[in-house]
Amino acid sequence: MNDKTEKLIDKKGLRVDGRKVDELRPIKLEVGILANANGSAYVEHGKNKILAAVYGPREVHPKHLALQDRTLLRCRYHMAPFSVQERKSPAPSRREVELSKVIREALQPSIFMEYYPRTAIDIFVEVLQADGGTRCASITAAALALADAGIPMRDLVVACAAGKVDSSVVLDLDDVEDKLGVADVPLALMPNLNAVTLLQMDGLLSLEEFETAIDFAMEGCKKISAMQKEALKAKYVNVKETEE
Ligand code: ADP
């Protein structure tokens, strides 16, 4: 390990932003915030600010992409040019193409795809501000937007990463920890079915560290899952209050 990575956890065991090793960043979730999408959600996860919009099930364009036995699930993950410190080119990068696929595949197992043959469900994710862990926050946001659009699902997917900085396993890495840390393990979960829909690992961990990272990420997912449910409920409480 180089000297650079030795400074991410202080003598008291606290991280650069003052968190404990098993602590999530502050999270704010909101549902139903875009008038023109069928479903939408906004997530603030630490300094990440992410919008997700869902359209569908709707007619497929171009038509030849339509599937006879199920819906066509499409996802576009995009980072705004102002989302990172150095202006990011607005053109889709290889990373964005990969993350679009990763997010789609993490959500797909939760959706009853066969209910809507010859249609499309489109998910658009816009990262307005990025600070590490955007794929997980995007999955959390997109699952909420799918629920808000009324898409029938087996479970509400939630995602969270764990990893290793210095010599400690930590939950929910921010940008600095992601860049200077040793490993990052994003995980997406269907909490009621206890089924993992995404598991990646960037970096190296021992088997024991990997198991701790999975435990941390699962616990993180469960906490965020409770917040997702609150966010969904909050929308309907607000609607009821406005009607009264
Ligand atoms: P994730 O956001 O899921 O952790 P990565 O590990 O690929 O995905 O990216 C880590 C972080 O690096 C991002 O959250 C973002 O803060 C930063 N980042 C990604 N792309 C760029 C870019 N083009 N310029 C500057 N920072 C970037």
Residues whose N, C-alpha, C, O or C-beta is under 5 A from the ligand:
A	BS01	ADP	V84 E86 K88 A130 D131 G132 G133 T134 R135 C136 D175 D178
